[in-house]
Structures are given as C-alpha cells and as structure tokens.
Amino acid sequence: QTPLKKTNALIAQMGITFLNAYVPSALCCPSRASILTGKYPHNHHVVNNTLEGNCSSKLWQKIEEPYTFPAVLKAMCGYQTFFAGKYLNEYGAEDAGGVGHVPPGWSFWYALEKNSKYYNYTLSVNGKARKHGENYSVDYLTDVLANMSLDFLEYKSNFEPFFMMISTPAPHSPWTAAPQYSNSFQNVSAPRNSNFNIHGKNKHWLIRQAKTPMTNSSIQFLDNAYRKRWQTLLSVDDLIEKLVKKLELNGELDNTYIFYTSDNGFHTGQFSLPIDKRQLYEFDIKVPLLVRGPGIKPNQTNTMLVANIDLGPTILDIAGYDLNKTQMDGMSLLPLLRGDKNVTWRSDFLVEYQGEGYNGSDPTCPGLGPGVTHCFPDCVCEDSYNNTYACVRTLSPSWDLQYCEFDDREVFVEVYNLTADPHQINNIAKTIDQEILEKMNYRLMMLQSCSGATCRTPGVFDPGYRFDPRLMFSNHGIRARRFSAEPL
C-alpha cells in the first residue's frame, strides 16, 4: 500500500530508483539549500530553519543565491526556469526583503511565503504578494501548484530548454488533506519496526530523554500524523500524473528528465520520539529518489550512495555545463542514470546538523529547563541548541557503517553496523576496533572541512584511501578531537 501509486508507475517503473539516497542534514532549510547549491551545509552555511541560522537571510541571498544551479541554468545555459511552492522556510521574512525578493535564476517565480501551509497562505508571484484563502477549489496549495505548472507547460517558449522545480509542502505538517482524500487510509498506522517505541539506550542524551513506553495518546497522535501525511500525498500523486500527461500531450515526455525526491525523512515513534526529523538515523536522513528520462532504462534500481548535493551537478551536467566551473561538493549522477559500467563512485558522505533552540524554557514544558525545543507531545523534545553532530555514513562492498560525533559536553560517539543492525538499535562505539574509530574520526575531520573536489576523495574503505595519523594533530582549522583526551 502506498499513497504514490501513480508516481511509482510513471517515474519509478519507467526509470530508476536509488535505494540509498540521503540528505546531508535532516531539516528543511539546510537540505533545500544543499539541493540548490550542490553543497554541504558547512559550505552554504544554512544550519537550521531560522534567519539566524542563515535560512533565506540577506547573507544567503548575497553569497549563495547567485550561484545556485538554477541561476547557472538560466544565465549560462539559456534555460527558462520555473519555480512553484515552498522555497526556504524563512523566505519572505521582512528582515530579508519580504516577498518582493525574487532569487536570481528564476524566469517564473511562485513561491510560498514562509513555511508549509495548505490554505490561507501568501504566494510571491514574481515578487508581488498574492493571498489565498480556504476555498478548496481555488486555494488548496498542492492543486494550485499543479495548475501553475500546467500553465507554464502550456505557454512557455518552445525555443529554449526548460527547467521546473515544483516544491509541494505536502506531506509536511499541518497535514491538511484535500476533502476527497480526508478519509483515506483509515487502516494505516506508522510502521512498527524493531526500533519503534523502545528506549534509545547507548544514544546521546536527547534520545535518552524520550519517555518509554510512549503514552497511548502519543501513539495515537503519531499514527494519526502518519495517516494524514499519506492523505496529503494523494494530491501530490495527482499532480505528478497531470504533469506527465501534459508533457506527453506536448510531445516532450521522451526528452525530459523527471526527478522525484524529498528534503528529509521523518520519524514516527522510533526510539520513542513521537514525530519530527533532525536526527542522524536512517529514518530521518534517507529519502526517495526516482528518475526517468532519456537514456534511462525502465525498472532499474541502483544501490550507490547518492545525496541531494548531487542533484545540482546532475542537472547542470544534463544541460551540458562544465562542472569544473562550479564550487559544488556533489557528483553528477548522469553516469549512473545511463548505466555506465566501471563508474568510480563515493563510498561515504557527511551528515551534519547544528541544533536549533534558544536559551529559554519551552512554555508548554517549564520543568525541562532552557535550551530545548519542539517538545510536543508529552514533553519529549526533538531538538536543543546543543544537539550538534556530524557523521560519516559509509557504504562500500565490505562495510555499511555510520560513525557520529556530538559536539557536546559528553563528546558522545555513536557507531552503527547497519549490516547486522539495520534499525540502529546497538551503538557499537565502545566495542568496535580502535583503529577503525581513529580512521573514521580522521575521515570525519577531513569531510567537515572539505570543499568541492576534496569532498569526493576516497573514503576509509576505498582501496585508494590513505590514512596519515599525524594529520589528525596538524593545525588545519579543524576542531581536533583526541581519542586519548576523552574516554569513549
């Protein structure tokens, strides 16, 4: 059972499904910034969903926006470009130019002011505010985005190539389904994997504070959220179907690449965390990635380690742009899409997150002290200002591993062997071979300071990897962490 039957038939079955697609940061704004720039968060400097965290700030507009892949497509490759939907969470903020700000690189701009909504929202239509109410037939955002996209396909120039980015807030909260879908999936509940509603033992303090077992009301809440998310996706499924039909009608389907993906995963009850994202585990960092298009054989799956920083380079590569002229950290997926043999590919990538929170108490949970945030329901907090970590996620023929370090007082380390433990229940940091730990620590420091080509060097389990322990103690601007100094 899936809410995306048509998407599956029209994209996955007609193209390729990436089984190991990830985001370098499991939160909307940093993740969207990675898609647009092809860069890791430490290079685009969007660290969380706040203006202070550089989300759609003046600094972002000045330093990163002119170099996003759509800006290059429009300026250097002669593309007409179309954007509709949620851009960055703080887009339209008064302190950052309001909805009058249209980022460079977009010929047609229909962007949602601020964060996800389905009704009663404001769109920036090429820089002019347009308010929408709560009448389903004219205001339901997923359908409005579909109609704008169809209009663009109807009236665009046929003499220039085109790029469209349609960014539906669905299935983001507030999970308002279209009326015809509001009773769907009544028998669906959140998956009950082996890490559902168990205590996250040997995990960092934010996971350990979750209440186990969860209350019945918490479980009801998360099951309901899961169901409503699926309901909102039925309208996304309709949007995909309309677009594909329109491309077919225009005679453009066979020479158009279509990418379907998401900006982060979501948890519902794993390790007794009711609902959110921002954690380092598979359920938050792994996303769908489906692609169809010229030269892609139908019904393919690919197990290579790919990330959303690869989308920009891939699209520029398709457009024929020289990727050496960019500062992007990602790699073009085009060889994988074409099924080229003997492609050298990465065996690891970086996950990084900087906690969001402020030095006050959550008013709904005053007993918890300052710095925690998103403590709903049952005062289980999903984030705090010191929930800051970085991980190396490794996938090679011999290893399926995740190594994480927290930048907190405990200098907490989490390591998972996903071959033996796919649901990341057992943290093996204290039992894994010390040499592997040191190599992973060194690799993490390298990735945290990487930029462009240095983000694509061989990982620890690649034959080409070189480990020089002396470099761990050299002073090249990386926060050094000594294994001897802190007991693991």
Buried (B, 14 or more C-beta within 10 A) or exposed (E): EEBBEBBBBBBBBBBBBBBBBBBBBBBBBBBBBBBBBBBBBBBBBBBBBBBEBBBBBBBBBEBBBEBBBBBBBBEBBEBBBBBBBBBBBBBBBEEBBBBEBBBEBBBBBBBBBBBBBBBEBBBBBBEEEBEBEEEEEEBBBBBBBBEBBBBBBEEBEEEEBBBBBBBBBBBBBEBBBBEEBEEBBEEBBBEEBEBBBBBBEBBBBBBBBBBEEBEEEBBEBBBBBBBBBBBBBBBBBBBBBBBBEBBEEEEEBEEBBBBBBBBBBBBBBBBBBBBBBBBBBBBBBBBBBBBBBEEBEEEBEBEBBBBBBBBBBBBBBBBEBEBEEBBBBBBBBBBBBBEEEEEEBBBBBBBBBBBBBBEEBBEEBEEBEEBBBBBBBBBBBBBBBBBBBBBBBBBBEEBBBBBBBBBBEEBBBBBBBBEEBBBBBBBBBEEBEEEBBBBBBBBBBBBBBBEBEEBBBBBBBBEEBEEEEEEBEEEEEBEEBEBEEEEE
